[in-house]
């Protein structure tokens, strides 16, 4: 993800990010991860429905220009931990919708600072809501390295429990399981490469290259692929694993 200027956390450059379906171990959740008929955009090069993600690093975005340059969807950073809010969130989130771009919100996790449940509540109160309007994408959880260590000082058992706590609370408050954004490297090292989240939560994989990289354990495809940190659209460049009609169905849940 693009780091915020005003955020205390530096940009992490070495990610191969993944976001897909989360199955919460013993917890039964019944949300489909992504359109089953969608082809993997990494199979034959870069293809799919174009989108991007932004944070306060991009400031106020020219949404009409982004739409003209091909943006069909965007994820907007809303929060970090339980104290940081993106000061440009309203302009970015509401402005993208007015321009006719599907939008969603994401939360940058600080697993060592407070519980997953507390951070989920903070996120939903400050932009992480979801509605079945065909324009709002499911909330997303950004899992990557932080300033307090690659795995935030947590072992994989505690990390999995934290993710489950966050996910269950988001589900309770919004009716949707969160999309998980992470890298294959981070997931293997920090979540123990657990397959237990793959069935019901969409995977957002950052894999910065034209060829398909390995997926975290349990996921058979990426719902969203962050394939570059720069391009024609503001922020990081992404592809949804399917058509525009499938993206709208994904938004509706």
Secondary structure, DSSP 8 states (H G I E B T S, - for coil): ----TTSSS-------B------BTTB------S-TT---TTTTSS-SEEEEEE-GGG-S--HHHHHHTT--EEEEEEEETTTEE-TTHHHHHHHHHHTT-EEEEEEE--TTTS-HHHHHHHHHHTT----SSSSB---EEE---BTTBTTTT--HHHHHHHHHHHHHHHHHHHSS--EEEEBHHHHHHHSTT-STTTTTS-EEEE--SSS-----TT-SS-SEEEEES-SSSSSEEEEESS-HHHHHHHHH-
